[in-house]
Amino acid sequence: MAPRVCPWWIGYLLVSPLRRLLQNPDTILAGFVSPGMTVLEVGPAMGFFSLPLARLVGPAGRIVCVDVQERMLQTLVKRARLAGQADRIVARVCGPTSLGLDDFTEGIDFALAFAVVHEMPDPPRFFAELARLLRAGARCLVAEPKGHVTAPAFEATLATARQVGLGLVGRPVIWRCRAAVLQKGEAADRRAAPGSYSAFKPAEFPRPLV
C-alpha cells in the first residue's frame, strides 16, 4: 500500500489539550533536549511537540520544522507567535522525498520523527539524509502509531536506519506507539531493552514560511 499523508485538518485534533493526558511532550522529550540546541522536527503538523521543544531550547536554540503540508506549518507559525516563540521556529515546506536541509548538514543536535516515517514514500532516503544532518553522537527519537505500523514493519524501519549509521540505543515507552532512540556514530547500535529511555508510562530546497 502506498504511503498516505495525514489530511491537514487532522492537525487540529493532534494539538488537542486532551492528547497531553496520554502523550505529554514534556515527559516524552525529557532528557533529549537542552537550552541552546538546534532540533529538527520532521512532520510537526501544527506543533504539538514544536512549541514545547521551543520552550526547552530557550532563546538561544532553534527548532527546524519541516513538513510537506504548508497549511500545517502556517498554523504552527501562528501558534508559535501567540506563544511568543516564533523567533525560535524555522518552518520550511519540503518535497515528499527530500528534507532539503543542506544548510543544516551536521548541525542538528536532536531530531524528532513522530508518527511520520510510515507516511514517507522513501524511508531509506529519509534516514540517509537524516544521518547527514545530525552531528556525531546526536540522537533521534522515532515513534510510530501501533494502529498503522506493525511490530515487524517497525523493526524493518530500524534496520533501514542502522544501515546508514543510526544505531538503536533505546526503546522508550510511549502510549500506543512503537518507539526507538537512534544515535549517530560508533557508540550507537547497543542492544536496547524495551522501556529504556522510558518516556511515558500510562497512570527539493524547502520554502521558508514567514
C-alpha positions in Angstrom: 0.0 0.0 0.0 1.3 3.4 -0.9 2.1 5.9 1.9 -0.7 8.3 2.7 -0.2 11.7 4.2 -2.4 12.7 7.1 -5.0 15.3 5.9 -4.1 18.8 7.0 -7.4 19.3 9.0 -6.4 16.4 11.3 -3.7 18.7 12.6 -6.3 20.4 14.8 -7.1 17.2 16.5 -3.4 16.4 17.0 -2.9 19.6 19.1 -5.8 18.9 21.3 -5.0 19.6 25.0 -6.6 16.2 25.8 -3.8 14.5 23.9 -1.4 15.7 26.6 -3.0 13.4 29.1 -1.7 10.4 27.2 1.3 11.8 25.3 2.8 14.6 27.3 5.5 16.3 25.3 7.5 17.4 28.3 7.7 13.8 29.6 8.4 12.3 26.2 11.2 14.9 25.4 12.8 14.9 28.9 16.5 14.1 28.7 16.8 14.7 25.0 16.7 18.5 24.7 18.6 21.2 26.5 18.9 25.0 26.1 20.8 26.2 23.0 20.2 23.1 20.9 19.2 23.0 17.3 16.4 20.5 17.0 14.9 19.0 13.8 11.2 18.0 13.8 10.1 16.1 10.8 6.3 16.3 10.1 5.4 18.6 13.0 1.8 19.2 11.8 0.5 22.1 13.8 3.1 22.0 16.5 2.0 19.7 19.3 5.7 19.0 20.0 7.2 22.1 18.4 6.1 24.6 21.0 7.3 22.5 24.0 10.6 22.0 22.1 10.9 25.7 21.5 10.5 26.3 25.3 13.1 23.7 26.1 15.8 25.0 23.8 15.3 28.5 25.0 16.1 31.8 23.3 19.5 30.6 22.1 18.1 27.5 20.4 16.2 26.7 17.2 13.5 24.3 16.2 13.7 23.4 12.5 10.2 22.3 11.5 9.8 20.6 8.1 6.6 19.4 6.6 5.1 18.7 3.1 1.9 20.5 4.0 2.1 24.2 4.1 -1.3 24.7 5.8 0.0 22.7 8.8 3.1 24.9 9.1 1.1 28.1 8.7 -1.0 27.2 11.8 2.2 26.1 13.6 3.8 29.5 13.0 0.6 31.3 14.2 0.6 29.3 17.4 4.3 30.0 17.9 3.7 33.7 17.5 0.9 33.6 20.1 3.2 31.8 22.5 6.0 34.3 21.9 8.3 31.6 20.4 8.2 32.5 16.7 11.8 33.6 16.8 12.9 30.1 17.8 11.0 28.3 15.0 12.4 27.8 11.4 9.4 26.5 9.4 10.0 25.1 5.9 7.9 23.3 3.3 9.7 20.4 1.9 9.2 17.9 -1.0 7.9 14.4 -0.5 11.3 12.7 -1.0 13.8 15.2 0.5 14.0 17.4 3.6 16.2 19.8 1.6 18.1 21.0 4.6 21.7 21.0 3.2 22.3 24.3 5.1 21.9 22.3 8.4 24.4 19.5 7.4 25.9 18.1 10.7 24.2 20.9 12.5 21.3 19.1 14.2 21.7 18.2 17.9 18.5 16.1 18.2 15.7 15.0 15.8 12.1 14.0 16.3 10.2 11.9 13.8 6.8 11.3 15.5 4.2 9.3 13.5 5.7 10.3 10.2 8.1 7.7 8.8 5.3 5.4 7.7 3.9 8.2 5.5 7.2 8.6 3.6 7.5 7.2 0.1 11.2 6.5 0.6 12.3 5.9 4.2 15.8 4.7 3.3 16.4 8.1 1.6 15.0 9.9 4.6 17.3 8.1 7.1 20.3 8.7 4.8 19.5 12.4 4.7 18.9 12.5 8.5 22.3 10.9 9.1 23.9 13.7 7.2 22.1 16.3 9.2 22.9 15.0 12.6 26.0 15.9 14.5 28.3 13.0 15.5 26.7 11.4 18.5 23.4 13.1 18.1 20.2 11.2 18.7 16.8 10.9 17.1 13.5 9.7 18.6 11.4 7.8 16.1 7.8 6.9 17.1 5.2 5.2 15.0 1.5 4.6 15.8 0.7 0.9 16.6 -2.5 1.2 14.7 -0.6 1.9 11.4 2.7 0.2 11.9 3.1 -3.5 12.8 6.0 -4.7 15.0 7.8 -6.4 12.1 7.4 -3.2 10.0 8.9 -1.1 12.7 11.8 -3.4 13.1 12.4 -3.1 9.4 12.4 0.6 9.8 15.1 0.4 12.5 17.2 -1.9 10.2 17.0 0.7 7.5 18.2 3.3 9.9 21.0 1.1 11.1 22.3 0.7 7.5 23.2 4.4 7.4 24.8 4.6 10.8 21.9 5.3 13.0 22.1 2.6 15.7 19.5 1.6 18.3 20.3 2.9 21.8 16.9 2.9 23.5 13.2 1.9 23.3 11.1 4.4 25.1 7.6 3.5 26.3 5.1 5.9 24.6 1.3 5.4 24.7 0.1 3.5 21.7 3.4 3.9 19.9 6.4 1.8 18.8 9.3 3.9 19.6 13.1 3.9 19.4 16.0 6.2 20.1 18.7 6.2 17.4 22.2 7.6 17.7 24.7 8.6 15.0 28.2 7.4 15.5 30.3 4.5 16.7 28.7 4.4 20.2 25.4 3.5 18.6 23.8 0.1 18.0 23.9 -1.2 21.5 21.3 -3.8 22.5 18.4 -1.9 24.0 15.7 -3.4 26.1 12.1 -2.2 25.9 11.5 0.6 28.3 15.0 2.1 28.3 14.8 5.8 27.9 11.2 5.4 29.2 9.3 8.5 28.1 5.7 7.7 29.0 4.0 5.0 31.0 0.2 5.3 31.2 -1.4 6.2 35.1 13.6 19.9 -3.4 15.1 23.1 -1.4 12.3 23.9 1.1 10.5 27.2 1.1 10.7 29.2 4.4 7.4 30.4 5.9 7.2 34.0 7.0 
